[in-house]
Amino acid sequence: MVRSREILAITFTEKAAANMKAKLAQQFQHDSVRKRELELGWVSTIHGFCARLLKENAIAAGIDPRFLVLDAREADGLQAACMNGALDELTAERRAEVLELIAALQVPAKIATI
């Protein structure tokens, strides 16, 4: 027999994960021990699974156990800031080449005709 703590169920959305948890809870509604185990089980989104795995193994992973997962807005802002910083650095170090690249990108591509 498989113990409920040995089950891993992963999905992409919070809604689907909640639905899976509800269905599992319903299956074990008359078994309070199993139902309690399921609440501690691995039923989540892929992001939730990865965050939990990292939190439980933060030291082994070499990260701060108090890390936070960014929401989409924060992640987009950080990505934009990093891209801008990288482009600024590249432009400062290789200005002539960057300007040449920008000029080349502004010229419409020539279409070969047969």
Backbone as XML, in Angstrom:
<?xml version="1.0"?>
<chain id="A" units="angstrom">
  <residue number="1" name="MET">
    <atom name="N" x="0.835" y="-1.181" z="0.000"/>
    <atom name="CA" x="0.000" y="0.000" z="0.000"/>
    <atom name="C" x="0.884" y="1.250" z="0.000"/>
  </residue>
  <residue number="2" name="VAL">
    <atom name="N" x="0.511" y="2.228" z="-0.778"/>
    <atom name="CA" x="1.259" y="3.473" z="-0.877"/>
    <atom name="C" x="0.799" y="4.425" z="0.220"/>
  </residue>
  <residue number="3" name="ARG">
    <atom name="N" x="1.761" y="4.984" z="0.929"/>
    <atom name="CA" x="1.432" y="5.976" z="1.953"/>
    <atom name="C" x="1.185" y="7.313" z="1.274"/>
  </residue>
  <residue number="4" name="SER">
    <atom name="N" x="0.272" y="8.077" z="1.830"/>
    <atom name="CA" x="-0.091" y="9.355" z="1.211"/>
    <atom name="C" x="1.085" y="10.321" z="1.145"/>
  </residue>
  <residue number="5" name="ARG">
    <atom name="N" x="2.039" y="10.192" z="2.042"/>
    <atom name="CA" x="3.213" y="11.077" z="2.022"/>
    <atom name="C" x="4.179" y="10.719" z="0.893"/>
  </residue>
  <residue number="6" name="GLU">
    <atom name="N" x="3.942" y="9.595" z="0.227"/>
    <atom name="CA" x="4.791" y="9.169" z="-0.886"/>
    <atom name="C" x="4.219" y="9.590" z="-2.238"/>
  </residue>
  <residue number="7" name="ILE">
    <atom name="N" x="3.105" y="10.299" z="-2.214"/>
    <atom name="CA" x="2.460" y="10.751" z="-3.447"/>
    <atom name="C" x="2.939" y="12.151" z="-3.794"/>
  </residue>
  <residue number="8" name="LEU">
    <atom name="N" x="3.258" y="12.339" z="-5.063"/>
    <atom name="CA" x="3.622" y="13.658" z="-5.588"/>
    <atom name="C" x="2.661" y="13.976" z="-6.713"/>
  </residue>
  <residue number="9" name="ALA">
    <atom name="N" x="1.921" y="15.048" z="-6.578"/>
    <atom name="CA" x="0.978" y="15.478" z="-7.610"/>
    <atom name="C" x="1.293" y="16.926" z="-7.954"/>
  </residue>
  <residue number="10" name="ILE">
    <atom name="N" x="1.655" y="17.159" z="-9.206"/>
    <atom name="CA" x="2.054" y="18.501" z="-9.640"/>
    <atom name="C" x="1.195" y="18.933" z="-10.820"/>
  </residue>
  <residue number="11" name="THR">
    <atom name="N" x="0.819" y="20.200" z="-10.803"/>
    <atom name="CA" x="0.067" y="20.780" z="-11.903"/>
    <atom name="C" x="0.597" y="22.188" z="-12.156"/>
  </residue>
  <residue number="12" name="PHE">
    <atom name="N" x="0.001" y="22.879" z="-13.108"/>
    <atom name="CA" x="0.513" y="24.199" z="-13.478"/>
    <atom name="C" x="-0.215" y="25.354" z="-12.811"/>
  </residue>
  <residue number="13" name="THR">
    <atom name="N" x="-1.464" y="25.151" z="-12.394"/>
    <atom name="CA" x="-2.223" y="26.276" z="-11.838"/>
    <atom name="C" x="-2.621" y="26.018" z="-10.383"/>
  </residue>
  <residue number="14" name="GLU">
    <atom name="N" x="-2.785" y="27.099" z="-9.640"/>
    <atom name="CA" x="-3.234" y="27.007" z="-8.245"/>
    <atom name="C" x="-4.627" y="26.384" z="-8.176"/>
  </residue>
  <residue number="15" name="LYS">
    <atom name="N" x="-5.471" y="26.742" z="-9.137"/>
    <atom name="CA" x="-6.835" y="26.214" z="-9.158"/>
    <atom name="C" x="-6.828" y="24.695" z="-9.316"/>
  </residue>
  <residue number="16" name="ALA">
    <atom name="N" x="-6.005" y="24.183" z="-10.221"/>
    <atom name="CA" x="-5.928" y="22.739" z="-10.433"/>
    <atom name="C" x="-5.341" y="22.041" z="-9.205"/>
  </residue>
  <residue number="17" name="ALA">
    <atom name="N" x="-4.356" y="22.650" z="-8.571"/>
    <atom name="CA" x="-3.759" y="22.060" z="-7.367"/>
    <atom name="C" x="-4.797" y="21.994" z="-6.246"/>
  </residue>
  <residue number="18" name="ALA">
    <atom name="N" x="-5.568" y="23.051" z="-6.079"/>
    <atom name="CA" x="-6.614" y="23.065" z="-5.050"/>
    <atom name="C" x="-7.668" y="22.000" z="-5.349"/>
  </residue>
  <residue number="19" name="ASN">
    <atom name="N" x="-7.985" y="21.838" z="-6.619"/>
    <atom name="CA" x="-8.957" y="20.825" z="-7.033"/>
    <atom name="C" x="-8.442" y="19.420" z="-6.707"/>
  </residue>
  <residue number="20" name="MET">
    <atom name="N" x="-7.164" y="19.157" z="-6.984"/>
    <atom name="CA" x="-6.580" y="17.853" z="-6.677"/>
    <atom name="C" x="-6.603" y="17.594" z="-5.172"/>
  </residue>
  <residue number="21" name="LYS">
    <atom name="N" x="-6.234" y="18.605" z="-4.383"/>
    <atom name="CA" x="-6.237" y="18.452" z="-2.925"/>
    <atom name="C" x="-7.646" y="18.153" z="-2.418"/>
  </residue>
  <residue number="22" name="ALA">
    <atom name="N" x="-8.636" y="18.849" z="-2.977"/>
    <atom name="CA" x="-10.020" y="18.636" z="-2.549"/>
    <atom name="C" x="-10.482" y="17.221" z="-2.880"/>
  </residue>
  <residue number="23" name="LYS">
    <atom name="N" x="-10.120" y="16.735" z="-4.053"/>
    <atom name="CA" x="-10.517" y="15.375" z="-4.444"/>
    <atom name="C" x="-9.841" y="14.335" z="-3.561"/>
  </residue>
  <residue number="24" name="LEU">
    <atom name="N" x="-8.589" y="14.551" z="-3.236"/>
    <atom name="CA" x="-7.892" y="13.618" z="-2.346"/>
    <atom name="C" x="-8.501" y="13.648" z="-0.945"/>
  </residue>
  <residue number="25" name="ALA">
    <atom name="N" x="-8.809" y="14.840" z="-0.456"/>
    <atom name="CA" x="-9.424" y="14.969" z="0.872"/>
    <atom name="C" x="-10.773" y="14.258" z="0.898"/>
  </residue>
  <residue number="26" name="GLN">
    <atom name="N" x="-11.507" y="14.363" z="-0.199"/>
    <atom name="CA" x="-12.808" y="13.707" z="-0.284"/>
    <atom name="C" x="-12.649" y="12.179" z="-0.260"/>
  </residue>
  <residue number="27" name="GLN">
    <atom name="N" x="-11.624" y="11.671" z="-0.921"/>
    <atom name="CA" x="-11.373" y="10.231" z="-0.951"/>
    <atom name="C" x="-11.102" y="9.682" z="0.451"/>
  </residue>
  <residue number="28" name="PHE">
    <atom name="N" x="-10.477" y="10.501" z="1.301"/>
    <atom name="CA" x="-10.092" y="10.052" z="2.631"/>
    <atom name="C" x="-10.853" y="10.770" z="3.743"/>
  </residue>
  <residue number="29" name="GLN">
    <atom name="N" x="-12.055" y="11.226" z="3.443"/>
    <atom name="CA" x="-12.828" y="11.977" z="4.427"/>
    <atom name="C" x="-13.160" y="11.172" z="5.685"/>
  </residue>
  <residue number="30" name="HIS">
    <atom name="N" x="-13.193" y="9.837" z="5.582"/>
    <atom name="CA" x="-13.509" y="9.001" z="6.742"/>
    <atom name="C" x="-12.264" y="8.462" z="7.434"/>
  </residue>
  <residue number="31" name="ASP">
    <atom name="N" x="-11.087" y="8.891" z="6.960"/>
    <atom name="CA" x="-9.825" y="8.432" z="7.549"/>
    <atom name="C" x="-9.038" y="9.674" z="7.965"/>
  </residue>
  <residue number="32" name="SER">
    <atom name="N" x="-9.246" y="10.112" z="9.200"/>
    <atom name="CA" x="-8.660" y="11.380" z="9.648"/>
    <atom name="C" x="-7.136" y="11.373" z="9.627"/>
  </residue>
  <residue number="33" name="VAL">
    <atom name="N" x="-6.507" y="10.221" z="9.878"/>
    <atom name="CA" x="-5.046" y="10.138" z="9.869"/>
    <atom name="C" x="-4.527" y="10.381" z="8.457"/>
  </residue>
  <residue number="34" name="ARG">
    <atom name="N" x="-5.094" y="9.684" z="7.490"/>
    <atom name="CA" x="-4.662" y="9.861" z="6.096"/>
    <atom name="C" x="-4.965" y="11.267" z="5.593"/>
  </residue>
  <residue number="35" name="LYS">
    <atom name="N" x="-6.129" y="11.768" z="5.965"/>
    <atom name="CA" x="-6.504" y="13.118" z="5.540"/>
    <atom name="C" x="-5.498" y="14.141" z="6.057"/>
  </residue>
  <residue number="36" name="ARG">
    <atom name="N" x="-5.055" y="13.983" z="7.295"/>
    <atom name="CA" x="-4.065" y="14.885" z="7.888"/>
    <atom name="C" x="-2.721" y="14.743" z="7.164"/>
  </residue>
  <residue number="37" name="GLU">
    <atom name="N" x="-2.347" y="13.504" z="6.843"/>
    <atom name="CA" x="-1.101" y="13.281" z="6.092"/>
    <atom name="C" x="-1.148" y="13.967" z="4.733"/>
  </residue>
  <residue number="38" name="LEU">
    <atom name="N" x="-2.318" y="13.898" z="4.086"/>
    <atom name="CA" x="-2.452" y="14.516" z="2.760"/>
    <atom name="C" x="-2.259" y="16.030" z="2.820"/>
  </residue>
  <residue number="39" name="GLU">
    <atom name="N" x="-2.658" y="16.630" z="3.919"/>
    <atom name="CA" x="-2.483" y="18.068" z="4.066"/>
    <atom name="C" x="-1.008" y="18.449" z="4.082"/>
  </residue>
  <residue number="40" name="LEU">
    <atom name="N" x="-0.164" y="17.515" z="4.487"/>
    <atom name="CA" x="1.279" y="17.742" z="4.485"/>
    <atom name="C" x="1.923" y="17.207" z="3.212"/>
  </residue>
  <residue number="41" name="GLY">
    <atom name="N" x="1.129" y="16.609" z="2.352"/>
    <atom name="CA" x="1.637" y="15.966" z="1.140"/>
    <atom name="C" x="2.126" y="16.937" z="0.081"/>
  </residue>
  <residue number="42" name="TRP">
    <atom name="N" x="2.605" y="16.363" z="-0.992"/>
    <atom name="CA" x="3.189" y="17.110" z="-2.099"/>
    <atom name="C" x="2.173" y="17.233" z="-3.227"/>
  </residue>
  <residue number="43" name="VAL">
    <atom name="N" x="1.174" y="18.065" z="-3.034"/>
    <atom name="CA" x="0.161" y="18.343" z="-4.051"/>
    <atom name="C" x="0.207" y="19.842" z="-4.285"/>
  </residue>
  <residue number="44" name="SER">
    <atom name="N" x="0.746" y="20.253" z="-5.425"/>
    <atom name="CA" x="0.936" y="21.690" z="-5.648"/>
    <atom name="C" x="1.211" y="21.989" z="-7.112"/>
  </residue>
  <residue number="45" name="THR">
    <atom name="N" x="1.486" y="23.264" z="-7.364"/>
    <atom name="CA" x="1.952" y="23.666" z="-8.688"/>
    <atom name="C" x="3.441" y="23.338" z="-8.789"/>
  </residue>
  <residue number="46" name="ILE">
    <atom name="N" x="3.967" y="23.398" z="-9.989"/>
    <atom name="CA" x="5.405" y="23.153" z="-10.169"/>
    <atom name="C" x="6.203" y="24.207" z="-9.412"/>
  </residue>
  <residue number="47" name="HIS">
    <atom name="N" x="5.714" y="25.449" z="-9.402"/>
    <atom name="CA" x="6.407" y="26.512" z="-8.678"/>
    <atom name="C" x="6.366" y="26.262" z="-7.173"/>
  </residue>
  <residue number="48" name="GLY">
    <atom name="N" x="5.206" y="25.830" z="-6.679"/>
    <atom name="CA" x="5.068" y="25.530" z="-5.260"/>
    <atom name="C" x="5.960" y="24.372" z="-4.845"/>
  </residue>
  <residue number="49" name="PHE">
    <atom name="N" x="6.028" y="23.360" z="-5.691"/>
    <atom name="CA" x="6.880" y="22.203" z="-5.409"/>
    <atom name="C" x="8.340" y="22.625" z="-5.312"/>
  </residue>
  <residue number="50" name="CYS">
    <atom name="N" x="8.795" y="23.401" z="-6.299"/>
    <atom name="CA" x="10.197" y="23.827" z="-6.312"/>
    <atom name="C" x="10.512" y="24.710" z="-5.106"/>
  </residue>
  <residue number="51" name="ALA">
    <atom name="N" x="9.601" y="25.620" z="-4.772"/>
    <atom name="CA" x="9.824" y="26.499" z="-3.620"/>
    <atom name="C" x="9.902" y="25.678" z="-2.333"/>
  </residue>
  <residue number="52" name="ARG">
    <atom name="N" x="9.003" y="24.709" z="-2.180"/>
    <atom name="CA" x="9.014" y="23.880" z="-0.970"/>
    <atom name="C" x="10.290" y="23.048" z="-0.893"/>
  </residue>
  <residue number="53" name="LEU">
    <atom name="N" x="10.678" y="22.468" z="-2.015"/>
    <atom name="CA" x="11.892" y="21.655" z="-2.054"/>
    <atom name="C" x="13.112" y="22.495" z="-1.683"/>
  </residue>
  <residue number="54" name="LEU">
    <atom name="N" x="13.196" y="23.709" z="-2.225"/>
    <atom name="CA" x="14.315" y="24.590" z="-1.902"/>
    <atom name="C" x="14.278" y="25.040" z="-0.445"/>
  </residue>
  <residue number="55" name="LYS">
    <atom name="N" x="13.104" y="25.357" z="0.074"/>
    <atom name="CA" x="13.004" y="25.786" z="1.474"/>
    <atom name="C" x="13.429" y="24.667" z="2.415"/>
  </residue>
  <residue number="56" name="GLU">
    <atom name="N" x="13.022" y="23.433" z="2.105"/>
    <atom name="CA" x="13.357" y="22.304" z="2.968"/>
    <atom name="C" x="14.825" y="21.887" z="2.843"/>
  </residue>
  <residue number="57" name="ASN">
    <atom name="N" x="15.473" y="22.334" z="1.763"/>
    <atom name="CA" x="16.866" y="21.949" z="1.522"/>
    <atom name="C" x="17.728" y="23.161" z="1.203"/>
  </residue>
  <residue number="58" name="ALA">
    <atom name="N" x="17.384" y="24.300" z="1.776"/>
    <atom name="CA" x="18.053" y="25.559" z="1.441"/>
    <atom name="C" x="19.552" y="25.520" z="1.706"/>
  </residue>
  <residue number="59" name="ILE">
    <atom name="N" x="19.952" y="25.008" z="2.846"/>
    <atom name="CA" x="21.377" y="24.983" z="3.195"/>
    <atom name="C" x="22.147" y="24.122" z="2.195"/>
  </residue>
  <residue number="60" name="ALA">
    <atom name="N" x="21.612" y="22.939" z="1.878"/>
    <atom name="CA" x="22.268" y="22.051" z="0.904"/>
    <atom name="C" x="22.325" y="22.696" z="-0.473"/>
  </residue>
  <residue number="61" name="ALA">
    <atom name="N" x="21.314" y="23.513" z="-0.803"/>
    <atom name="CA" x="21.275" y="24.190" z="-2.099"/>
    <atom name="C" x="22.138" y="25.456" z="-2.110"/>
  </residue>
  <residue number="62" name="GLY">
    <atom name="N" x="22.621" y="25.845" z="-0.929"/>
    <atom name="CA" x="23.475" y="27.025" z="-0.837"/>
    <atom name="C" x="22.724" y="28.336" z="-0.939"/>
  </residue>
  <residue number="63" name="ILE">
    <atom name="N" x="21.455" y="28.335" z="-0.515"/>
    <atom name="CA" x="20.671" y="29.576" z="-0.567"/>
    <atom name="C" x="20.145" y="29.923" z="0.822"/>
  </residue>
  <residue number="64" name="ASP">
    <atom name="N" x="19.762" y="31.169" z="0.985"/>
    <atom name="CA" x="19.215" y="31.648" z="2.250"/>
    <atom name="C" x="17.853" y="30.993" z="2.474"/>
  </residue>
  <residue number="65" name="PRO">
    <atom name="N" x="17.645" y="30.309" z="3.593"/>
    <atom name="CA" x="16.355" y="29.650" z="3.846"/>
    <atom name="C" x="15.179" y="30.620" z="3.929"/>
  </residue>
  <residue number="66" name="ARG">
    <atom name="N" x="15.469" y="31.912" z="4.069"/>
    <atom name="CA" x="14.399" y="32.916" z="4.138"/>
    <atom name="C" x="14.071" y="33.513" z="2.780"/>
  </residue>
  <residue number="67" name="PHE">
    <atom name="N" x="14.528" y="32.867" z="1.698"/>
    <atom name="CA" x="14.299" y="33.425" z="0.365"/>
    <atom name="C" x="12.802" y="33.562" z="0.082"/>
  </residue>
  <residue number="68" name="LEU">
    <atom name="N" x="12.486" y="34.475" z="-0.815"/>
    <atom name="CA" x="11.103" y="34.693" z="-1.239"/>
    <atom name="C" x="10.996" y="34.465" z="-2.742"/>
  </residue>
  <residue number="69" name="VAL">
    <atom name="N" x="9.862" y="33.981" z="-3.171"/>
    <atom name="CA" x="9.592" y="33.801" z="-4.593"/>
    <atom name="C" x="8.922" y="35.083" z="-5.079"/>
  </residue>
  <residue number="70" name="LEU">
    <atom name="N" x="9.456" y="35.657" z="-6.144"/>
    <atom name="CA" x="8.892" y="36.887" z="-6.684"/>
    <atom name="C" x="7.571" y="36.613" z="-7.388"/>
  </residue>
  <residue number="71" name="ASP">
    <atom name="N" x="6.652" y="37.577" z="-7.307"/>
    <atom name="CA" x="5.449" y="37.437" z="-8.116"/>
    <atom name="C" x="5.792" y="37.903" z="-9.534"/>
  </residue>
  <residue number="72" name="ALA">
    <atom name="N" x="4.880" y="37.721" z="-10.461"/>
    <atom name="CA" x="5.157" y="38.004" z="-11.875"/>
    <atom name="C" x="5.569" y="39.461" z="-12.105"/>
  </residue>
  <residue number="73" name="ARG">
    <atom name="N" x="4.911" y="40.392" z="-11.435"/>
    <atom name="CA" x="5.226" y="41.817" z="-11.609"/>
    <atom name="C" x="6.643" y="42.120" z="-11.129"/>
  </residue>
  <residue number="74" name="GLU">
    <atom name="N" x="6.992" y="41.584" z="-9.962"/>
    <atom name="CA" x="8.340" y="41.806" z="-9.420"/>
    <atom name="C" x="9.395" y="41.165" z="-10.320"/>
  </residue>
  <residue number="75" name="ALA">
    <atom name="N" x="9.104" y="39.967" z="-10.820"/>
    <atom name="CA" x="10.050" y="39.266" z="-11.690"/>
    <atom name="C" x="10.255" y="40.032" z="-12.988"/>
  </residue>
  <residue number="76" name="ASP">
    <atom name="N" x="9.174" y="40.558" z="-13.559"/>
    <atom name="CA" x="9.290" y="41.341" z="-14.793"/>
    <atom name="C" x="10.132" y="42.592" z="-14.570"/>
  </residue>
  <residue number="77" name="GLY">
    <atom name="N" x="9.907" y="43.261" z="-13.432"/>
    <atom name="CA" x="10.683" y="44.460" z="-13.119"/>
    <atom name="C" x="12.159" y="44.157" z="-12.946"/>
  </residue>
  <residue number="78" name="LEU">
    <atom name="N" x="12.462" y="43.073" z="-12.239"/>
    <atom name="CA" x="13.855" y="42.675" z="-12.042"/>
    <atom name="C" x="14.510" y="42.287" z="-13.363"/>
  </residue>
  <residue number="79" name="GLN">
    <atom name="N" x="13.766" y="41.575" z="-14.204"/>
    <atom name="CA" x="14.297" y="41.179" z="-15.512"/>
    <atom name="C" x="14.623" y="42.422" z="-16.352"/>
  </residue>
  <residue number="80" name="ALA">
    <atom name="N" x="13.712" y="43.386" z="-16.381"/>
    <atom name="CA" x="13.940" y="44.614" z="-17.147"/>
    <atom name="C" x="15.149" y="45.369" z="-16.617"/>
  </residue>
  <residue number="81" name="ALA">
    <atom name="N" x="15.274" y="45.459" z="-15.304"/>
    <atom name="CA" x="16.412" y="46.160" z="-14.705"/>
    <atom name="C" x="17.726" y="45.461" z="-15.054"/>
  </residue>
  <residue number="82" name="CYS">
    <atom name="N" x="17.741" y="44.142" z="-14.999"/>
    <atom name="CA" x="18.960" y="43.390" z="-15.339"/>
    <atom name="C" x="19.316" y="43.545" z="-16.809"/>
  </residue>
  <residue number="83" name="MET">
    <atom name="N" x="18.315" y="43.478" z="-17.673"/>
    <atom name="CA" x="18.571" y="43.643" z="-19.112"/>
    <atom name="C" x="19.116" y="45.037" z="-19.406"/>
  </residue>
  <residue number="84" name="ASN">
    <atom name="N" x="18.506" y="46.056" z="-18.803"/>
    <atom name="CA" x="18.980" y="47.423" z="-19.012"/>
    <atom name="C" x="20.407" y="47.587" z="-18.512"/>
  </residue>
  <residue number="85" name="GLY">
    <atom name="N" x="20.699" y="47.022" z="-17.349"/>
    <atom name="CA" x="22.050" y="47.093" z="-16.803"/>
    <atom name="C" x="23.063" y="46.405" z="-17.706"/>
  </residue>
  <residue number="86" name="ALA">
    <atom name="N" x="22.697" y="45.226" z="-18.212"/>
    <atom name="CA" x="23.603" y="44.486" z="-19.109"/>
    <atom name="C" x="23.824" y="45.250" z="-20.410"/>
  </residue>
  <residue number="87" name="LEU">
    <atom name="N" x="22.761" y="45.830" z="-20.955"/>
    <atom name="CA" x="22.902" y="46.605" z="-22.197"/>
    <atom name="C" x="23.723" y="47.872" z="-21.973"/>
  </residue>
  <residue number="88" name="ASP">
    <atom name="N" x="23.513" y="48.533" z="-20.827"/>
    <atom name="CA" x="24.314" y="49.716" z="-20.510"/>
    <atom name="C" x="25.794" y="49.358" z="-20.405"/>
  </residue>
  <residue number="89" name="GLU">
    <atom name="N" x="26.087" y="48.242" z="-19.755"/>
    <atom name="CA" x="27.475" y="47.799" z="-19.600"/>
    <atom name="C" x="28.087" y="47.438" z="-20.948"/>
  </residue>
  <residue number="90" name="LEU">
    <atom name="N" x="27.319" y="46.732" z="-21.769"/>
    <atom name="CA" x="27.819" y="46.362" z="-23.099"/>
    <atom name="C" x="28.076" y="47.609" z="-23.942"/>
  </residue>
  <residue number="91" name="THR">
    <atom name="N" x="27.162" y="48.555" z="-23.877"/>
    <atom name="CA" x="27.323" y="49.791" z="-24.644"/>
    <atom name="C" x="28.549" y="50.573" z="-24.174"/>
  </residue>
  <residue number="92" name="ALA">
    <atom name="N" x="28.776" y="50.611" z="-22.867"/>
    <atom name="CA" x="29.937" y="51.339" z="-22.332"/>
    <atom name="C" x="31.244" y="50.681" z="-22.773"/>
  </residue>
  <residue number="93" name="GLU">
    <atom name="N" x="31.270" y="49.353" z="-22.812"/>
    <atom name="CA" x="32.503" y="48.637" z="-23.140"/>
    <atom name="C" x="32.759" y="48.521" z="-24.638"/>
  </residue>
  <residue number="94" name="ARG">
    <atom name="N" x="31.689" y="48.438" z="-25.435"/>
    <atom name="CA" x="31.851" y="48.191" z="-26.872"/>
    <atom name="C" x="30.921" y="49.102" z="-27.676"/>
  </residue>
  <residue number="95" name="ARG">
    <atom name="N" x="31.004" y="50.384" z="-27.403"/>
    <atom name="CA" x="30.082" y="51.355" z="-27.978"/>
    <atom name="C" x="30.020" y="51.307" z="-29.505"/>
  </residue>
  <residue number="96" name="ALA">
    <atom name="N" x="31.157" y="51.302" z="-30.164"/>
    <atom name="CA" x="31.173" y="51.318" z="-31.634"/>
    <atom name="C" x="30.454" y="50.093" z="-32.208"/>
  </residue>
  <residue number="97" name="GLU">
    <atom name="N" x="30.710" y="48.934" z="-31.632"/>
    <atom name="CA" x="30.074" y="47.705" z="-32.132"/>
    <atom name="C" x="28.564" y="47.716" z="-31.882"/>
  </residue>
  <residue number="98" name="VAL">
    <atom name="N" x="28.144" y="48.237" z="-30.735"/>
    <atom name="CA" x="26.717" y="48.304" z="-30.427"/>
    <atom name="C" x="26.019" y="49.258" z="-31.386"/>
  </residue>
  <residue number="99" name="LEU">
    <atom name="N" x="26.624" y="50.411" z="-31.654"/>
    <atom name="CA" x="26.031" y="51.360" z="-32.593"/>
    <atom name="C" x="25.948" y="50.759" z="-33.996"/>
  </residue>
  <residue number="100" name="GLU">
    <atom name="N" x="26.949" y="49.993" z="-34.371"/>
    <atom name="CA" x="26.950" y="49.319" z="-35.675"/>
    <atom name="C" x="25.816" y="48.280" z="-35.732"/>
  </residue>
  <residue number="101" name="LEU">
    <atom name="N" x="25.626" y="47.554" z="-34.665"/>
    <atom name="CA" x="24.551" y="46.570" z="-34.595"/>
    <atom name="C" x="23.187" y="47.250" z="-34.692"/>
  </residue>
  <residue number="102" name="ILE">
    <atom name="N" x="23.001" y="48.348" z="-33.964"/>
    <atom name="CA" x="21.730" y="49.080" z="-34.001"/>
    <atom name="C" x="21.452" y="49.576" z="-35.414"/>
  </residue>
  <residue number="103" name="ALA">
    <atom name="N" x="22.456" y="50.103" z="-36.074"/>
    <atom name="CA" x="22.286" y="50.585" z="-37.446"/>
    <atom name="C" x="21.912" y="49.434" z="-38.379"/>
  </residue>
  <residue number="104" name="ALA">
    <atom name="N" x="22.552" y="48.296" z="-38.200"/>
    <atom name="CA" x="22.262" y="47.142" z="-39.056"/>
    <atom name="C" x="20.832" y="46.641" z="-38.845"/>
  </residue>
  <residue number="105" name="LEU">
    <atom name="N" x="20.365" y="46.712" z="-37.613"/>
    <atom name="CA" x="19.013" y="46.240" z="-37.317"/>
    <atom name="C" x="17.945" y="47.163" z="-37.874"/>
  </residue>
  <residue number="106" name="GLN">
    <atom name="N" x="18.294" y="48.413" z="-38.155"/>
    <atom name="CA" x="17.313" y="49.362" z="-38.666"/>
    <atom name="C" x="17.145" y="49.266" z="-40.185"/>
  </residue>
  <residue number="107" name="VAL">
    <atom name="N" x="18.071" y="48.611" z="-40.857"/>
    <atom name="CA" x="17.991" y="48.439" z="-42.312"/>
    <atom name="C" x="17.074" y="47.265" z="-42.608"/>
  </residue>
  <residue number="108" name="PRO">
    <atom name="N" x="16.041" y="47.482" z="-43.447"/>
    <atom name="CA" x="15.149" y="46.370" z="-43.761"/>
    <atom name="C" x="15.914" y="45.229" z="-44.455"/>
  </residue>
  <residue number="109" name="ALA">
    <atom name="N" x="15.552" y="44.012" z="-44.122"/>
    <atom name="CA" x="16.213" y="42.867" z="-44.727"/>
    <atom name="C" x="15.907" y="42.819" z="-46.224"/>
  </residue>
  <residue number="110" name="LYS">
    <atom name="N" x="16.910" y="42.504" z="-47.002"/>
    <atom name="CA" x="16.711" y="42.374" z="-48.445"/>
    <atom name="C" x="16.146" y="41.002" z="-48.730"/>
  </residue>
  <residue number="111" name="ILE">
    <atom name="N" x="15.077" y="40.984" z="-49.509"/>
    <atom name="CA" x="14.430" y="39.721" z="-49.839"/>
    <atom name="C" x="14.969" y="39.260" z="-51.180"/>
  </residue>
  <residue number="112" name="ALA">
    <atom name="N" x="15.474" y="38.032" z="-51.189"/>
    <atom name="CA" x="16.020" y="37.474" z="-52.418"/>
    <atom name="C" x="14.866" y="37.108" z="-53.351"/>
  </residue>
  <residue number="113" name="THR">
    <atom name="N" x="15.015" y="37.452" z="-54.595"/>
    <atom name="CA" x="14.006" y="37.085" z="-55.591"/>
    <atom name="C" x="14.598" y="36.084" z="-56.568"/>
  </residue>
  <residue number="114" name="ILE">
    <atom name="N" x="13.754" y="35.252" z="-57.046"/>
    <atom name="CA" x="14.234" y="34.214" z="-57.982"/>
    <atom name="C" x="13.918" y="34.609" z="-59.394"/>
  </residue>
</chain>
